Amino acid sequence: MKINDVLSITAGRSKEVTTAMTTANVTLPTPLRGPLRYVLIVANGSCYIDFGPAGVVAVAATSIQLPPDYPMIFNVQGHANIASIDLDTGVKINISPLENG
């Protein structure tokens, strides 16, 4: 799926995670070509996310709040994992790596 003239999503490369009341983290999805630079993230409910190494945690006071059903693009260069914690119960977060082209 082409986002614009610069970025696209390759089918089969996205990840879906379900948030919980405690922070949890997973590795970011890998693009088909080249290093991971940007991800498109959308959640079906309110939650907090943060990017970092394997031990990264999401904390309401310092993490990024995602509103429901609002796609957002993040520069994740240098980060390997995403952590999440929910505000609503059982929020699903879709994480798609963006690629050039």
N, C-alpha and C positions, 0 to 999 in steps of 0.2 A: 504494500500500500504506500503510495507516494504522499508524503506530508506537504512538501513544497518542491521547488526546483533543486533543493540542496539535500534534503533528508527523506529517507524512506524506511519502512518497516518490512523486514523479511518474514514471511509466514513461518510459523513453527519455532521462532526464537524467543517468544515471550514467556513470562512466568506469571503464575497467579499464586498469591499467598493470602492466607486468612489470618487476620489479626486476633490477638487475645488480650486479656486484661493485664498480662505481664509482657514485657518486651521480649521480642524474639528476632533473630536475624537470619537471613539467607544470603547466598551469593547472588550477585547481580547476573542477569542473563548475558550470554556472550553473543556478539554480532557474528554474522556469517563471514564478513570480511573486515580486516583491520582491527585496531584496538577500540575498546568501548570508550566513547566520549560522552554521548548523550543518551538519556532514557526518557521515554514518554510514560508517565504514570497517571493512572486514574483509579479512584476507589469508589465503591458504591455506598459508602458511609463516611462519617468523620473519623479521622485517625491522625496520628503523628508518625513521621518517618525521620530517619537520619541516615547518613551515609558514612562509611568508614571501613576500618579493618574488620577482621573476623569477630572481635569482641565488642563491636559498636552496640550501644543501647539507645533506645528511643525514650526520651523523658519529656513529659508535657511542657515543662518550663523552658526547655532549650531546643527542642526539635521543631521541625517544620510541620505545621498543621495542614492536612489535605482536606479540602471541603468535598462533599459527595458529588460525584458525577461531573467533575471539573478537570479535564485533562491538563497536565502540567509537564513541561520539559525541563530536565535538570542536567547540568554539566556534572558528570561523575568521574572525570579523569582523576586517576590516582586512588579511587575507592574500589573496593572489591565486594563489599556487602551493603545491604540495606537492612535497617532495623525498623520495626513497627510496633505500635501499641494502639489499641482502639479506644475511641470515645463511645462509639456505638458497638453493640455486640456483634462479633463475627463479621467484621468488614472484610470484603475481598478487595485486594489491591492487584491490579494488572500492571506488570512492568515490561515494557517493550524496548529493546535496544534500537537506537536509531542509527542508520548507516548513511554514508554519502551516496548520493545518486538517487 
